[in-house]
Amino acid sequence: MKKNILIVGGGPEITICYDLINNSTEYNFFSVSEIPTMYPELFVETIETSFRNFGKTIEQIKELKYSIDAVACWDEALTHIADDISKELGLNPISSLDSQSFRFKDRMRMVCEAGGLKMPKYKIINQFSDTNKIINWKYPLIVKPTSFLASIGVKKVYNFSELQQAVSQMLNVKFPVYIASGVYELGELYNLEPRVLVEEFIDGEEYSLESVVRNGIYTPLGITKKIVDEKLFMDEIGHIFPSNLNKEEKSRVYSWAEKLHQILQLNHITTHTEFRIGRNGDIILIEIGARIGGDCIPNLMKNSFIVKGFDFYNTYLKARLGLQEELNTDTNKFSGIVFFRLNPENYGKIFNGVSYDAPKTSLIFEEKIYKKEGTVLPNPINWSNERVGYVCLENKEYAVLEKEMKEILKSLSIE
């Protein structure tokens, strides 16, 4: 008998799961969302609601003709709502703690610090005058909105003036989100709060870790090395999976991550953990999300795994249902992605295409351009650099792949 899955959110994130939902013989899918659901034909029933009226939302879900077996969410901004709905329906929760502990970056810091994990020095900014409390902190510092997604809004500042400017902007930001034919404001759409987190900058290499927790049992799936540009924004311009960490280093990361998941009491979920390894060897948490890694990380993993057929989204659904799954995460190649990112000199120009020097030995296995030729390139709202596409490539040698990815970045021209 098919399991009934309620998807929280019906926006663009459904696109990446279209084939899974459309071709599934294991599940029936239902949707609950504040906006008209994209691809309504994929769902047995859809609910349009206001999550602010949570009691009414639960009533609408209970009025469905089918009994829901699990609540899923591929929209990071709504994971806490998915957890709240799960608990209200008596289904597998994402965390045994309140959902805010894994969704909001300031509360995540506090819970992890209380649990004994080493955290960067930080200060939660509720109003502009709070900046005076950190006037004597050592620079550079990292400034980030507590409730926005991934690296949106994250900035590196070098003095008190830049700090105040960034904080002022983040406390008052209006961030547009374009979904189908509608324009929404991110904070209003997801009921996000204007709060800012300021923390010390950790000098070191940056990574992310994909994991799955099933019935409280933690399983790491692999570590991705991130290539980060810190000049304009704390923005990722490339990834390599798996990382080049040695066996001992990976073991240390996995032990640290297992403790992190235990502190946050995460269950029945896949997670994306971002961290840095400082120059002194300390592993420092950037953030953890109860979600699948974005930026095509699942594609890189699937390409690198020896056993083919890995579907991260199906693994996520099985975790939400509390089902066990045999996973072979052995790899036989390195897979990388380079993002075609706009620079300020591109803003407002007519897009005529992308060019770069082809890699000498690495094999390109995927390339995508988001923009049509002749369209006007956007001017980001001082948050993160717009991407117009990407290229994925593979190599048996990590060092060669990394070198050729950097050569692509150096030769990249957006015309």
C-alpha positions as a Markdown table, in Angstrom:
| # | Residue | x | y | z |
|---|---|---|---|---|
| 1 | Met | 0.0 | 0.0 | 0.0 |
| 2 | Lys | 1.3 | 3.5 | -0.9 |
| 3 | Lys | 2.4 | 5.8 | 1.9 |
| 4 | Asn | 0.8 | 9.2 | 2.0 |
| 5 | Ile | 3.3 | 12.1 | 2.2 |
| 6 | Leu | 2.3 | 15.7 | 3.0 |
| 7 | Ile | 4.7 | 18.2 | 1.4 |
| 8 | Val | 4.9 | 21.5 | 3.2 |
| 9 | Gly | 5.5 | 24.2 | 0.6 |
| 10 | Gly | 4.7 | 24.2 | -3.1 |
| 11 | Gly | 7.3 | 26.6 | -4.6 |
| 12 | Pro | 10.3 | 26.1 | -7.0 |
| 13 | Glu | 11.8 | 23.4 | -4.7 |
| 14 | Ile | 9.2 | 21.0 | -6.2 |
| 15 | Thr | 10.9 | 21.3 | -9.6 |
| 16 | Ile | 14.0 | 19.3 | -8.4 |
| 17 | Cys | 11.7 | 16.5 | -7.1 |
| 18 | Tyr | 9.3 | 16.5 | -10.1 |
| 19 | Asp | 10.4 | 13.1 | -11.5 |
| 20 | Leu | 10.4 | 11.5 | -8.1 |
| 21 | Ile | 6.9 | 12.6 | -7.3 |
| 22 | Asn | 5.6 | 12.0 | -10.8 |
| 23 | Asn | 7.0 | 8.5 | -11.2 |
| 24 | Ser | 6.6 | 7.2 | -7.7 |
| 25 | Thr | 5.0 | 3.9 | -7.1 |
| 26 | Glu | 5.6 | 4.0 | -3.4 |
| 27 | Tyr | 3.9 | 7.2 | -2.3 |
| 28 | Asn | 0.9 | 9.5 | -2.8 |
| 29 | Phe | 1.7 | 13.1 | -2.4 |
| 30 | Phe | -0.3 | 16.0 | -0.9 |
| 31 | Ser | 0.6 | 19.7 | -0.6 |
| 32 | Val | 0.0 | 22.4 | 2.0 |
| 33 | Ser | 1.3 | 25.8 | 1.1 |
| 34 | Glu | 0.7 | 29.6 | 1.5 |
| 35 | Ile | 1.1 | 30.1 | -2.3 |
| 36 | Pro | -0.6 | 28.3 | -5.2 |
| 37 | Thr | 1.2 | 25.0 | -5.5 |
| 38 | Met | 3.4 | 24.6 | -8.6 |
| 39 | Tyr | 2.6 | 21.4 | -10.6 |
| 40 | Pro | -0.7 | 20.8 | -8.8 |
| 41 | Glu | -1.2 | 17.8 | -11.2 |
| 42 | Leu | 1.5 | 15.9 | -9.1 |
| 43 | Phe | -0.7 | 15.9 | -6.0 |
| 44 | Val | -3.7 | 14.0 | -4.9 |
| 45 | Glu | -5.0 | 17.0 | -3.0 |
| 46 | Thr | -3.6 | 20.5 | -2.4 |
| 47 | Ile | -4.3 | 22.9 | 0.5 |
| 48 | Glu | -3.7 | 26.6 | 0.3 |
| 49 | Thr | -3.5 | 28.1 | 3.8 |
| 50 | Ser | -1.9 | 30.7 | 6.1 |
| 51 | Phe | 0.6 | 29.1 | 8.5 |
| 52 | Arg | 0.1 | 32.1 | 10.8 |
| 53 | Asn | -3.3 | 30.5 | 11.5 |
| 54 | Phe | -1.8 | 27.2 | 12.5 |
| 55 | Gly | -4.9 | 25.8 | 14.1 |
| 56 | Lys | -6.9 | 26.3 | 10.9 |
| 57 | Thr | -4.0 | 24.7 | 8.9 |
| 58 | Ile | -4.2 | 21.6 | 11.1 |
| 59 | Glu | -8.0 | 21.5 | 10.6 |
| 60 | Gln | -7.6 | 21.6 | 6.9 |
| 61 | Ile | -5.0 | 18.8 | 6.9 |
| 62 | Lys | -7.2 | 16.6 | 9.1 |
| 63 | Glu | -10.1 | 17.1 | 6.6 |
| 64 | Leu | -8.1 | 15.3 | 3.9 |
| 65 | Lys | -9.7 | 12.1 | 2.8 |
| 66 | Tyr | -6.4 | 10.3 | 3.4 |
| 67 | Ser | -4.5 | 9.6 | 6.5 |
| 68 | Ile | -1.0 | 11.2 | 6.3 |
| 69 | Asp | 2.0 | 8.9 | 7.1 |
| 70 | Ala | 4.8 | 11.5 | 7.1 |
| 71 | Val | 5.3 | 15.2 | 6.7 |
| 72 | Ala | 8.1 | 16.3 | 4.3 |
| 73 | Cys | 9.6 | 19.6 | 3.3 |
| 74 | Trp | 12.2 | 20.5 | 0.7 |
| 75 | Asp | 11.9 | 24.3 | 1.4 |
| 76 | Glu | 14.4 | 25.2 | 4.1 |
| 77 | Ala | 12.4 | 28.2 | 5.2 |
| 78 | Leu | 9.5 | 26.0 | 6.2 |
| 79 | Thr | 11.3 | 23.1 | 7.9 |
| 80 | His | 10.2 | 24.3 | 11.3 |
| 81 | Ile | 6.6 | 24.4 | 10.2 |
| 82 | Ala | 6.9 | 20.8 | 8.9 |
| 83 | Asp | 8.2 | 19.8 | 12.3 |
| 84 | Asp | 5.4 | 21.5 | 14.1 |
| 85 | Ile | 2.8 | 19.9 | 11.8 |
| 86 | Ser | 4.4 | 16.5 | 12.3 |
| 87 | Lys | 4.2 | 16.8 | 16.1 |
| 88 | Glu | 0.6 | 18.1 | 15.9 |
| 89 | Leu | -0.4 | 15.0 | 13.8 |
| 90 | Gly | 1.5 | 12.6 | 16.1 |
| 91 | Leu | 4.0 | 11.7 | 13.3 |
| 92 | Asn | 7.8 | 11.4 | 13.2 |
| 93 | Pro | 9.2 | 14.7 | 14.3 |
| 94 | Ile | 12.4 | 16.3 | 12.8 |
| 95 | Ser | 13.6 | 17.0 | 16.3 |
| 96 | Ser | 12.5 | 16.2 | 19.8 |
| 97 | Leu | 13.3 | 19.8 | 20.7 |
| 98 | Asp | 11.3 | 22.9 | 19.6 |
| 99 | Ser | 11.7 | 23.4 | 15.9 |
| 100 | Gln | 13.4 | 26.8 | 16.3 |
| 101 | Ser | 16.5 | 25.1 | 17.5 |
| 102 | Phe | 17.5 | 23.8 | 14.0 |
| 103 | Arg | 15.8 | 26.5 | 11.9 |
| 104 | Phe | 17.0 | 29.8 | 13.3 |
| 105 | Lys | 20.8 | 30.5 | 13.5 |
| 106 | Asp | 20.8 | 32.4 | 16.8 |
| 107 | Arg | 18.9 | 29.7 | 18.7 |
| 108 | Met | 21.0 | 27.0 | 17.0 |
| 109 | Arg | 24.1 | 28.7 | 18.4 |
| 110 | Met | 22.6 | 28.9 | 21.9 |
| 111 | Val | 21.5 | 25.2 | 22.0 |
| 112 | Cys | 24.8 | 23.9 | 20.6 |
| 113 | Glu | 26.8 | 26.1 | 23.0 |
| 114 | Ala | 24.8 | 24.8 | 26.0 |
| 115 | Gly | 25.4 | 21.3 | 24.7 |
| 116 | Gly | 29.2 | 21.7 | 24.9 |
| 117 | Leu | 30.1 | 22.3 | 21.2 |
| 118 | Lys | 32.8 | 25.0 | 20.6 |
| 119 | Met | 31.2 | 28.0 | 19.0 |
| 120 | Pro | 32.6 | 31.2 | 17.6 |
| 121 | Lys | 32.3 | 34.3 | 19.7 |
| 122 | Tyr | 28.9 | 35.7 | 18.8 |
| 123 | Lys | 26.3 | 38.4 | 19.7 |
| 124 | Ile | 22.6 | 38.4 | 18.8 |
| 125 | Ile | 21.5 | 41.8 | 17.6 |
| 126 | Asn | 17.8 | 42.6 | 18.2 |
| 127 | Gln | 18.0 | 46.3 | 17.5 |
| 128 | Phe | 20.5 | 48.7 | 15.9 |
| 129 | Ser | 21.7 | 50.1 | 19.3 |
| 130 | Asp | 22.9 | 46.6 | 20.2 |
| 131 | Thr | 25.9 | 47.2 | 17.9 |
| 132 | Asn | 27.4 | 49.4 | 20.5 |
| 133 | Lys | 27.9 | 46.3 | 22.7 |
| 134 | Ile | 30.5 | 45.0 | 20.2 |
| 135 | Ile | 32.2 | 48.2 | 19.2 |
| 136 | Asn | 35.6 | 46.9 | 20.5 |
| 137 | Trp | 35.4 | 43.4 | 18.9 |
| 138 | Lys | 38.3 | 42.3 | 16.7 |
| 139 | Tyr | 37.7 | 42.4 | 12.9 |
| 140 | Pro | 36.9 | 40.9 | 10.5 |
| 141 | Leu | 33.4 | 39.8 | 11.7 |
| 142 | Ile | 30.6 | 37.8 | 10.0 |
| 143 | Val | 27.2 | 39.4 | 9.9 |
| 144 | Lys | 24.1 | 37.3 | 9.0 |
| 145 | Pro | 20.3 | 37.4 | 9.3 |
| 146 | Thr | 19.2 | 34.7 | 11.8 |
| 147 | Ser | 16.3 | 33.5 | 9.8 |
| 148 | Phe | 17.2 | 33.7 | 6.1 |
| 149 | Leu | 18.3 | 30.7 | 4.1 |
| 150 | Ala | 21.8 | 29.3 | 3.6 |
| 151 | Ser | 24.3 | 32.0 | 2.8 |
| 152 | Ile | 21.7 | 34.7 | 1.8 |
| 153 | Gly | 22.7 | 37.9 | 3.4 |
| 154 | Val | 26.0 | 36.7 | 5.0 |
| 155 | Lys | 28.6 | 39.4 | 4.8 |
| 156 | Lys | 32.2 | 39.8 | 6.1 |
| 157 | Val | 32.9 | 43.3 | 7.5 |
| 158 | Tyr | 36.2 | 44.9 | 8.4 |
| 159 | Asn | 35.3 | 47.8 | 10.7 |
| 160 | Phe | 32.6 | 49.2 | 12.9 |
| 161 | Ser | 31.2 | 51.4 | 10.2 |
| 162 | Glu | 30.7 | 48.4 | 7.8 |
| 163 | Leu | 29.2 | 46.4 | 10.7 |
| 164 | Gln | 26.6 | 49.1 | 11.4 |
| 165 | Gln | 25.8 | 49.4 | 7.7 |
| 166 | Ala | 25.3 | 45.7 | 7.3 |
| 167 | Val | 23.2 | 45.4 | 10.5 |
| 168 | Ser | 21.0 | 48.3 | 9.5 |
| 169 | Gln | 20.3 | 46.7 | 6.2 |
| 170 | Met | 19.5 | 43.3 | 7.6 |
| 171 | Leu | 17.2 | 44.6 | 10.3 |
| 172 | Asn | 15.1 | 46.4 | 7.6 |
| 173 | Val | 15.5 | 44.2 | 4.5 |
| 174 | Lys | 12.8 | 43.4 | 2.0 |
| 175 | Phe | 13.9 | 40.5 | 0.0 |
| 176 | Pro | 11.8 | 39.7 | -3.2 |
| 177 | Val | 11.0 | 36.1 | -4.1 |
| 178 | Tyr | 9.8 | 35.3 | -7.6 |
| 179 | Ile | 7.5 | 32.2 | -7.7 |
| 180 | Ala | 5.7 | 31.4 | -11.0 |
| 181 | Ser | 4.0 | 34.6 | -12.0 |
| 182 | Gly | 3.9 | 36.1 | -8.5 |
| 183 | Val | 6.3 | 38.3 | -6.5 |
| 184 | Tyr | 6.5 | 37.8 | -2.8 |
| 185 | Glu | 8.6 | 39.2 | 0.1 |
| 186 | Leu | 10.6 | 36.5 | 1.8 |
| 187 | Gly | 10.1 | 37.7 | 5.4 |
| 188 | Glu | 6.4 | 38.2 | 4.9 |
| 189 | Leu | 5.9 | 35.0 | 3.0 |
| 190 | Tyr | 7.7 | 32.9 | 5.7 |
| 191 | Asn | 6.9 | 35.1 | 8.7 |
| 192 | Leu | 10.7 | 35.7 | 9.3 |
| 193 | Glu | 11.9 | 37.9 | 12.0 |
| 194 | Pro | 14.3 | 40.9 | 11.7 |
| 195 | Arg | 17.2 | 39.7 | 13.9 |
| 196 | Val | 20.9 | 39.6 | 13.2 |
| 197 | Leu | 23.8 | 37.4 | 14.3 |
| 198 | Val | 27.3 | 38.8 | 14.5 |
| 199 | Glu | 30.2 | 36.4 | 15.1 |
| 200 | Glu | 33.9 | 36.2 | 14.8 |
| 201 | Phe | 35.4 | 35.2 | 11.5 |
| 202 | Ile | 37.0 | 31.7 | 11.5 |
| 203 | Asp | 40.0 | 31.6 | 9.3 |
| 204 | Gly | 40.2 | 28.1 | 7.8 |
| 205 | Glu | 38.8 | 25.8 | 5.1 |
| 206 | Glu | 35.1 | 25.4 | 4.7 |
| 207 | Tyr | 33.1 | 22.2 | 4.2 |
| 208 | Ser | 29.7 | 20.8 | 4.3 |
| 209 | Leu | 28.5 | 17.3 | 5.5 |
| 210 | Glu | 25.5 | 15.4 | 4.3 |
| 211 | Ser | 23.9 | 13.0 | 6.8 |
| 212 | Val | 20.8 | 11.0 | 7.5 |
| 213 | Val | 19.3 | 10.2 | 10.9 |
| 214 | Arg | 16.8 | 7.3 | 11.1 |
| 215 | Asn | 15.1 | 6.5 | 14.4 |
| 216 | Gly | 17.9 | 8.4 | 16.1 |
| 217 | Ile | 20.7 | 6.5 | 14.4 |
| 218 | Tyr | 23.2 | 8.9 | 12.8 |
| 219 | Thr | 24.8 | 8.0 | 9.5 |
| 220 | Pro | 27.2 | 10.4 | 7.6 |
| 221 | Leu | 27.0 | 10.3 | 3.8 |
| 222 | Gly | 30.0 | 12.4 | 2.8 |
| 223 | Ile | 31.9 | 15.7 | 3.1 |
| 224 | Thr | 32.0 | 18.4 | 0.4 |
| 225 | Lys | 34.8 | 20.9 | 0.1 |
| 226 | Lys | 33.6 | 24.4 | -0.6 |
| 227 | Ile | 35.4 | 27.1 | -2.6 |
| 228 | Val | 34.3 | 30.4 | -1.1 |
| 229 | Asp | 34.8 | 34.0 | -2.3 |
| 230 | Glu | 35.0 | 36.3 | 0.6 |
| 231 | Lys | 35.6 | 39.6 | -1.3 |
| 232 | Leu | 32.0 | 40.7 | -2.1 |
| 233 | Phe | 29.9 | 38.2 | -0.1 |
| 234 | Met | 30.6 | 35.0 | 1.8 |
| 235 | Asp | 29.5 | 33.3 | -1.4 |
| 236 | Glu | 30.2 | 29.8 | -2.6 |
| 237 | Ile | 31.6 | 29.7 | -6.1 |
| 238 | Gly | 32.4 | 25.9 | -6.3 |
| 239 | His | 32.2 | 22.5 | -4.6 |
| 240 | Ile | 34.1 | 19.3 | -4.8 |
| 241 | Phe | 32.7 | 16.0 | -3.6 |
| 242 | Pro | 34.1 | 14.1 | -1.8 |
| 243 | Ser | 36.6 | 16.4 | 0.0 |
| 244 | Asn | 40.3 | 15.6 | 0.3 |
| 245 | Leu | 40.2 | 15.2 | 4.1 |
| 246 | Asn | 42.2 | 12.1 | 5.2 |
| 247 | Lys | 40.7 | 9.2 | 7.0 |
| 248 | Glu | 41.6 | 10.5 | 10.5 |
| 249 | Glu | 40.2 | 14.0 | 9.7 |
| 250 | Lys | 36.9 | 12.5 | 8.4 |
| 251 | Ser | 36.5 | 10.3 | 11.5 |
| 252 | Arg | 37.0 | 13.4 | 13.7 |
| 253 | Val | 34.4 | 15.3 | 11.7 |
| 254 | Tyr | 31.9 | 12.4 | 11.9 |
| 255 | Ser | 32.3 | 12.1 | 15.6 |
| 256 | Trp | 31.8 | 15.9 | 16.0 |
| 257 | Ala | 28.7 | 15.8 | 13.8 |
| 258 | Glu | 27.2 | 12.9 | 15.6 |
| 259 | Lys | 27.4 | 14.9 | 18.8 |
| 260 | Leu | 25.9 | 17.9 | 17.1 |
| 261 | His | 22.9 | 15.8 | 15.9 |
| 262 | Gln | 22.5 | 14.4 | 19.4 |
| 263 | Ile | 22.5 | 17.9 | 21.0 |
| 264 | Leu | 19.8 | 19.1 | 18.6 |
| 265 | Gln | 18.0 | 15.8 | 19.1 |
| 266 | Leu | 17.4 | 15.4 | 15.4 |
| 267 | Asn | 15.5 | 12.3 | 14.3 |
| 268 | His | 14.0 | 11.0 | 11.0 |
| 269 | Ile | 15.7 | 13.5 | 8.8 |
| 270 | Thr | 18.5 | 14.2 | 6.4 |
| 271 | Thr | 20.8 | 17.2 | 7.2 |
| 272 | His | 23.2 | 19.6 | 5.6 |
| 273 | Thr | 25.9 | 20.8 | 8.1 |
| 274 | Glu | 28.3 | 23.6 | 7.2 |
| 275 | Phe | 31.5 | 24.0 | 9.1 |
| 276 | Arg | 35.0 | 25.3 | 9.0 |
| 277 | Ile | 38.2 | 23.7 | 10.2 |
| 278 | Gly | 40.2 | 26.5 | 11.8 |
| 279 | Arg | 44.0 | 26.9 | 11.4 |
| 280 | Asn | 44.4 | 25.4 | 14.9 |
| 281 | Gly | 42.4 | 22.3 | 13.9 |
| 282 | Asp | 39.1 | 23.2 | 15.7 |
| 283 | Ile | 35.9 | 22.2 | 14.0 |
| 284 | Ile | 33.5 | 25.1 | 14.1 |
| 285 | Leu | 29.9 | 25.0 | 13.2 |
| 286 | Ile | 28.6 | 27.5 | 10.7 |
| 287 | Glu | 25.1 | 26.2 | 10.6 |
| 288 | Ile | 23.0 | 23.0 | 10.2 |
| 289 | Gly | 19.8 | 22.7 | 8.2 |
| 290 | Ala | 17.2 | 19.9 | 8.4 |
| 291 | Arg | 17.4 | 19.6 | 4.6 |
| 292 | Ile | 19.2 | 18.2 | 1.6 |
| 293 | Gly | 22.2 | 20.2 | 0.5 |
| 294 | Gly | 21.6 | 22.5 | -2.4 |
| 295 | Asp | 23.9 | 23.7 | -5.2 |
| 296 | Cys | 23.7 | 20.4 | -7.0 |
| 297 | Ile | 25.5 | 18.5 | -4.2 |
| 298 | Pro | 23.2 | 15.5 | -4.6 |
| 299 | Asn | 24.2 | 15.4 | -8.3 |
| 300 | Leu | 27.9 | 15.4 | -7.3 |
| 301 | Met | 27.3 | 12.6 | -4.8 |
| 302 | Lys | 25.4 | 10.5 | -7.2 |
| 303 | Asn | 28.1 | 10.9 | -9.9 |
| 304 | Ser | 30.9 | 10.0 | -7.4 |
| 305 | Phe | 29.3 | 7.0 | -5.7 |
| 306 | Ile | 30.5 | 3.6 | -7.1 |
| 307 | Val | 27.0 | 2.2 | -6.6 |
| 308 | Lys | 24.7 | 4.1 | -9.0 |
| 309 | Gly | 21.1 | 5.0 | -8.5 |
| 310 | Phe | 21.4 | 7.0 | -5.3 |
| 311 | Asp | 18.4 | 9.3 | -4.9 |
| 312 | Phe | 18.9 | 11.7 | -2.0 |
| 313 | Tyr | 15.2 | 12.8 | -2.1 |
| 314 | Asn | 14.0 | 9.3 | -1.7 |
| 315 | Thr | 16.4 | 8.7 | 1.1 |
| 316 | Tyr | 14.9 | 11.8 | 2.8 |
| 317 | Leu | 11.4 | 10.4 | 2.4 |
| 318 | Lys | 12.4 | 7.1 | 3.9 |
| 319 | Ala | 14.0 | 8.9 | 6.9 |
| 320 | Arg | 10.8 | 10.9 | 7.5 |
| 321 | Leu | 8.9 | 7.6 | 7.5 |
| 322 | Gly | 11.4 | 6.0 | 9.9 |
| 323 | Leu | 12.4 | 3.3 | 7.3 |
| 324 | Gln | 15.8 | 1.8 | 7.1 |
| 325 | Glu | 17.8 | 1.8 | 3.9 |
| 326 | Glu | 21.1 | 0.2 | 2.8 |
| 327 | Leu | 23.4 | 3.0 | 1.6 |
| 328 | Asn | 26.8 | 2.4 | 0.0 |
| 329 | Thr | 28.7 | 5.7 | 0.0 |
| 330 | Asp | 32.0 | 4.4 | -1.4 |
| 331 | Thr | 33.4 | 6.7 | -4.2 |
| 332 | Asn | 35.7 | 6.2 | -7.2 |
| 333 | Lys | 36.0 | 9.7 | -8.5 |
| 334 | Phe | 35.8 | 13.4 | -7.5 |
| 335 | Ser | 33.0 | 15.5 | -8.8 |
| 336 | Gly | 33.0 | 19.3 | -8.8 |
| 337 | Ile | 30.8 | 22.2 | -9.7 |
| 338 | Val | 31.7 | 25.7 | -10.8 |
| 339 | Phe | 29.1 | 28.4 | -10.6 |
| 340 | Phe | 28.8 | 31.1 | -13.3 |
| 341 | Arg | 28.4 | 34.0 | -10.9 |
| 342 | Leu | 27.8 | 37.7 | -11.8 |
| 343 | Asn | 30.3 | 40.3 | -10.8 |
| 344 | Pro | 29.4 | 44.0 | -10.3 |
| 345 | Glu | 30.6 | 44.9 | -13.8 |
| 346 | Asn | 27.9 | 42.5 | -15.2 |
| 347 | Tyr | 25.0 | 44.1 | -13.4 |
| 348 | Gly | 22.3 | 45.6 | -15.7 |
| 349 | Lys | 23.9 | 44.4 | -19.0 |
| 350 | Ile | 22.3 | 42.4 | -21.7 |
| 351 | Phe | 23.2 | 38.7 | -21.4 |
| 352 | Asn | 24.9 | 37.2 | -24.4 |
| 353 | Gly | 26.3 | 34.0 | -23.0 |
| 354 | Val | 29.1 | 32.4 | -21.0 |
| 355 | Ser | 32.6 | 31.4 | -22.1 |
| 356 | Tyr | 35.5 | 29.7 | -20.3 |
| 357 | Asp | 38.6 | 27.7 | -21.0 |
| 358 | Ala | 37.7 | 24.0 | -21.4 |
| 359 | Pro | 39.3 | 21.7 | -18.8 |
| 360 | Lys | 42.3 | 19.8 | -20.1 |
| 361 | Thr | 41.7 | 16.4 | -18.5 |
| 362 | Ser | 38.5 | 16.6 | -16.4 |
| 363 | Leu | 35.3 | 15.4 | -18.0 |
| 364 | Ile | 32.2 | 17.7 | -18.1 |
| 365 | Phe | 29.1 | 15.7 | -17.2 |
| 366 | Glu | 26.6 | 18.5 | -16.8 |
| 367 | Glu | 26.2 | 22.2 | -17.7 |
| 368 | Lys | 23.2 | 24.5 | -17.3 |
| 369 | Ile | 22.5 | 28.2 | -18.2 |
| 370 | Tyr | 19.6 | 29.8 | -16.3 |
| 371 | Lys | 19.3 | 33.0 | -18.4 |
| 372 | Lys | 18.2 | 33.4 | -22.0 |
| 373 | Glu | 20.3 | 35.4 | -24.3 |
| 374 | Gly | 19.0 | 39.0 | -24.6 |
| 375 | Thr | 17.7 | 39.2 | -21.1 |
| 376 | Val | 18.9 | 41.9 | -18.7 |
| 377 | Leu | 21.2 | 40.7 | -16.0 |
| 378 | Pro | 19.9 | 41.5 | -12.5 |
| 379 | Asn | 21.5 | 43.7 | -9.8 |
| 380 | Pro | 21.5 | 41.8 | -6.6 |
| 381 | Ile | 20.1 | 43.5 | -3.5 |
| 382 | Asn | 23.6 | 43.5 | -1.9 |
| 383 | Trp | 22.9 | 40.0 | -0.5 |
| 384 | Ser | 24.7 | 37.5 | -2.7 |
| 385 | Asn | 25.9 | 37.4 | -6.2 |
| 386 | Glu | 23.5 | 36.2 | -8.8 |
| 387 | Arg | 24.3 | 33.0 | -10.7 |
| 388 | Val | 23.5 | 32.5 | -14.3 |
| 389 | Gly | 24.4 | 28.8 | -14.5 |
| 390 | Tyr | 27.0 | 26.2 | -13.7 |
| 391 | Val | 29.2 | 23.4 | -15.1 |
| 392 | Cys | 29.9 | 20.0 | -13.4 |
| 393 | Leu | 33.0 | 18.0 | -14.1 |
| 394 | Glu | 34.8 | 14.9 | -12.8 |
| 395 | Asn | 38.3 | 13.6 | -12.4 |
| 396 | Lys | 40.0 | 10.7 | -10.7 |
| 397 | Glu | 42.5 | 13.1 | -9.1 |
| 398 | Tyr | 41.4 | 15.7 | -6.5 |
| 399 | Ala | 44.3 | 18.1 | -7.1 |
| 400 | Val | 43.8 | 18.1 | -10.9 |
| 401 | Leu | 40.1 | 18.7 | -10.6 |
| 402 | Glu | 40.6 | 21.5 | -8.2 |
| 403 | Lys | 43.2 | 23.1 | -10.4 |
| 404 | Glu | 41.0 | 22.9 | -13.5 |
| 405 | Met | 38.0 | 24.3 | -11.7 |
| 406 | Lys | 40.0 | 27.3 | -10.6 |
| 407 | Glu | 41.2 | 27.7 | -14.2 |
| 408 | Ile | 37.6 | 27.8 | -15.3 |
| 409 | Leu | 36.8 | 30.5 | -12.6 |
| 410 | Lys | 39.8 | 32.5 | -13.7 |
| 411 | Ser | 38.9 | 32.4 | -17.4 |
| 412 | Leu | 35.1 | 32.7 | -16.9 |
| 413 | Ser | 33.5 | 35.5 | -19.0 |
| 414 | Ile | 29.9 | 36.5 | -18.8 |
| 415 | Glu | 29.0 | 38.5 | -21.8 |
